Each structure stands twice: as C-alpha cells, then as structure tokens.
Amino acid sequence: MPTVSPSRPDVPEPVLAVRDLHVRFAGRVGLWQGLRGVKAPDARAVDGVNLELYPGEVLALAGESGCGKTTLARTIMGLERPRSGDISFEGKPLGRSTRVLREYRRRVQMVFQDPTAALNPRQTIYESIAEGLRVHGITRSSAGESEEQLVARALSRAGMRPPERFFLNYPHELSGGQRQRVVIAGALVLDPEIIVADEPVSSLDASVRGEILKLLLGLRNDLNIAMLVVTHDLGLAWTIADRVAVMYLGRIVEIGPAESVLTNPIHPYTKALLEVVPEAGGIDRPFLAGEPPDPTSIPPGCRFNPRCPAVASGAAAGAGVLAACQEQDLGLQELRPDHFAACHLMSHEAGFASAPPPPPAKA
Amino acid sequence: MSVLSVRDLTVTYHTQAGPVPAVRGVDLHVEKGEVLGLAGESGCGKSTIVNGVLRLVPPKTKVTGTVELNGEDVMAMKPGRLRAVRWSGMSVVFQGAMHALNPVQRIGDQIAEAVVIHGEADEKGATVRAGALLEQVGLPPRRLRDYPHELSGGQKQRVMIAMALACQPDLVIADEPTTALDVMVQAQVLQLLKELQRELGLAMLFITHDLSVLVEVCDRLAIMYAGKIVEEGPSVPVFRDPKHPYTRALSGAFPQIGDRRFRMAPSGLPGDPPFPGNVPTGCSFHPRCPLAFDECPTIDPDLYDAGPGRTAACLLVPRGERVPVAP
C-alpha cells in the first residue's frame, strides 16, 4: 500500500489519518426506469482516499466541483457514512463507540461556506456560540471559566471585540465578514484540535476575504490548530496552505508542499487547474475541454486519461505508457521529496518501473 | 462616437427607510470593439448601473444623468423604441443561467423568440438562425430541441450567450456571467465570450466582483466603491500598479500564484463595504483606508489624472504621492 506520510523521521504523528476511504451515494433513475427495475450505478464520490493531517498544518484540498472534496470533508466530520475505510484521530481509529465519537466531534470543528445559512437567524450571537458548549455538556472550562467567559474569549479570538457588544445581536445585524467570524468563534469555543473549513471565504466580498484568512492563519500560529481547507481557489491555497492536495473524481491525484505543487506541479490535471487561474494580460491559452466528470461512471485505467493532455498529445504513447494509462488504475508515488502524484507518465519519467497499485476497495 | 456613453448617472432607490443613492454620479464610455470591466463588491452599485442603463429600475426610482446608445438618448426613448433597442441595440448575459431560462420551453424556441419578436426573421428562419447561434457558442445544433434541465451549467450559460447575440446587438452587457460556474467551465465560457467579442467587434460592458477575471478579458477597467468610480484605466496597469488604495486592496485579494509577497500573507481591509444608504462623508473609502489622513473625511475627491489614460479618485494622486504597491 502506498503511504502518503512524509518519510522524514522528525515529523510528528498525524492528528488525523484517513485510510482507503470510500464513500458512495445511491444512483438515481427516472420513474419509468425505476418501475422497470433499472438500477443506476452508485456515485463513487470518494473512491479510495489516503490523507494525513499533522498538528498545526494547513492542508488545502482543491479540485473541480463534483470531485468529492466536500464529501471527503463531510465524511471526516462524520456527516456522511463511509462505505469502507478508516478514520483515526490521534492514532486511534474512531470506530462506532458513542463516547469516542462525541469527544471527536468536540475536537474537530467545521466552518461552512455560507455563514448566513450556518447561523440560526432567530438565535442571538451568544446563544449560537454557547449552543456548542451546551451540546457537549460543558458548563465550565478546566481552568474554571464560566460559559459567558468562554463565549467572550471565543468571540474576541475570532476578532469580534469587545465581545460583549455582540452578545445580543442577531445574525442579520452583522455583515457577512462578521457572521463568518461568529461561525469561527462557534468552532473555537470548543477548543478544537482541527478545523475543517469548506470554502470559508468564497461567499464573502473580496476586500473582506483577506481578513478572514488572516484570522484562520493566526489561529494556526497561536493555537496550533490543524486545518483542512476545502477550496476551488488555488490562489487561496498559495496564500495560506502548507500542503496542497488535488482531488479528481474521488481520488487524490497529487499532494505535496504548497510551493512545490503550485509552482512546479507534476500531475497533468494539476497543471490544467493552474492553467485556468485567471492571468493578467489575456485569455488566449489552451484550457482543458469538457465538463466536470461524472462520478457514476469512472473511466478504467487512470481516471483522468479521457481528458489528459499528455494522452491527447501522444506524449503518453511516445513514452510507451499509453496502455497503462487506459487500463491500469494507480495510486500515489513519491516523485519528489514529500511530493506525491498518481501519473503513469510521470512515474515513468522519474525512472520507476511502474506506478503503484490503487488503494484497495472493500465491497 | 462611443457605443455606450453614460454621463453623471445617479440612481436613487426609493425605500421605506428613505432614499438610497446606489449610484452617485458615474461616467462610463464603451467604444466599438472594446471591453470595459466594471469591478466592485456587493452593494457598490455595479448591477444598478446595468438596470439604470437598460431602464429596468423599479417605479419611483430617481434616475438622473444621460445614457446614450450610439448617440441616441436612452432616457428619452418612447416605450416602443426602448423595446426595440433592448436586445437588438444592447443585450445582457445575466448571472445564473439556471434561473434565466424557461424550464418548460425548448432552448431553440427561447433563442428564436427574440429573433421573431424583433422581426428579424419568420419562425422558420429564426430556428435556422438559432441553430447557427448554437454552433457559434460551441454547441451542436441538435441541442435546439433540448430543455434547459438537459444541459449542464456551462452549456446553459452558452445558451444565454447565444440569446444575447440573437439580434446582433452593438453592445453586450455581461453581468457576473461566470460567477455560478466551476473554475474549469468558467475559463471556457470566458474564452468563448472574448472570442465572440473580437470576432463580431462587439462593445462589451463586463461586470463582476472578480478582478482577476476582468484583467484577463477587459481592455479597460473601472473600479467602483460605494456608488462611484474610484479608479479607471487600461486593465493590466490598473491591476498591477493601482493608484487608489481600494484598488490595491482589491487586487491583493487575488494573489498571483508564485508571487512571494502573497505567500502566507493574506491581505484584506478592515471593516466592510458601506451600506448604500449610509455612505461615509468625504472620501467614502476613508474609514477603511490604510493611508487616510486628516483631509479625507471632509473632501470627496474627484477623479484626478493619474497617468496615461488613467484616473483615480484619491487625494494622494494630485499630490504626486505613489500608493505603495506591495500589500
């Protein structure tokens, strides 16, 4: 099995590890076909993902819509049930124990894309933030702080100062940026080890985004909170991420240090994603054609091969790996220090005899 | 003569809480074959300008200033003339193609409808034209018989573009045409728009909050803040070397991958864009401006000359002081 962990001995244990994760959604058919007994294939939204998150690191998870990045984040949060695979937190598998899961749900918090939808419009800011404490039965912190003190501290850490001023406000009285700060305060009040943020700034105005990203980066620096940031915006990854993982059709196809992945990508798909980042001075360059792919019919071989520019240009055939591209599914290989990619052509060019096998799928 | 010429446009909405000045004196000119980008955040008035130009504002809204299309005063047009000009003189590609198309009508009929109404062809001829338009936007003509739900988001936006071109307008207004689309599809649609614009020599007014998109497709940029234009000029210089502190902050929100200055250094502005009904005195940007000084809260700056073909509404500009470029 390929390992995604860095080979250096000085690296700490991951705080979160995902192993061979598979998530499927039942396929849907029309009424007539359903009555005739036609079964639709499942959507393989997450199709064999290995991922590690280290204490205090910011990992950006990027890809097109429909690539499974949000499903992966939701599954890590326990909001979707995996078909197979394991998630372990601080080295211990989560399993089914209610007590373990409860503790896990306190220490892993989620920040959603749209703060307006994430906050209850009829709840005051104080109530919204204190709700998490109440759900987890926390009336005092270990240091003896009261609920009010905990809420005030979370708000002020999220940049809402003085916090008491906002206690009795309702969400509609705040701006979009302030609402997202309240959502982040709601996560912070439970003193989490990990924050999973799904497109945390994409619903905010451009001039406000930077401040929220600054806040997230500050939380990592001051509180050593690890973050998994789901984003379609590679510029955002460049601004805040230590590592970047690129997902395509349910699988991570490239992962490594942000600078290496973003300025010197290995996988043709990552290159294509970087190509579409808008550039000053014109739009006359080739883009990947076609629509986001369909997770109900994942092509055989390398899942990117039908759209791959290296296949279309004949580069894969020239290197003698075309048959592998079209027939042989593959996993990640460390092609540069800590930088992994799943590409037959690039493995071949790096001098490997073949690309490693894909993560196993259990029935 | 400019295709579109807007002078001193103001649009004031009438609300229960009193008048809300959404656009407060805007000048815009779009020449033939030129793409002008209009950037700004939510509530800055950029979509209100579109509604003002097309005379689509709600009743009781106060609109002043002049809007000329090919030299003809849009504000003075009679309803019949206005209806004729809309779509054949200027057309719009709206945001959110999924909601702008009629779900129970085949897309071919929807495209042909405009052609027939404007008397450019009979029904049969209009269908032929619709097929040609689909091909022009990169869809096979057999998709004429499809309903909107059979198309993907990018394909629906292509249909919207085909509709906007149906009556051969001189001016196309694109209002956030790619906001709801995925990154890959967005790039494809932008490329298509740019190609068509060049091929047909269209004048285009392109509106979005995404400055990086505008730099890619536009010849000139106008940056809006709180109902006014604060900076205007050729797009690459405006993006790379902004003269107004707000433009600088906005361009900092779209980092260049590989540029060390942005690495682990997100930059933004404190505070929020002002509500249109409650705009600060003096320069409306001063409460958020990192460079504000004692005169900013009292003097509302004009657009000063800021280099070749450029203007910026900042008191630092006539003093010859450069806005520092680094975020």
Interface residues (C-beta under 8 A of the other chain):
Chain A: E64 S65 G66 S175 G176 G177 Q178 D205 A206 S207 V208 R209 G210 E211 I212 L213 K214 L217 H232 D233 L234 G235 L236 W238 T239 I240 E259 L262 T263 A272 L273 L274 E275 V276 V277 P278 E279 A280 G281 G282 I283 D284 F287 L288 A289 E291 P292
Chain B: E41 S42 S152 G154 Q155 D182 V183 M184 V185 Q186 A187 Q188 L190 Q191 K194 H209 D210 L211 S212 V213 V215 E216 V217 S235 V236 F239 R240 Y246 A249 L250 G252 A253 F254 P255 Q256 I257 G258 F262 R263 M264 A265 P266 S267 G268 L269 P270 D272 P273 R288
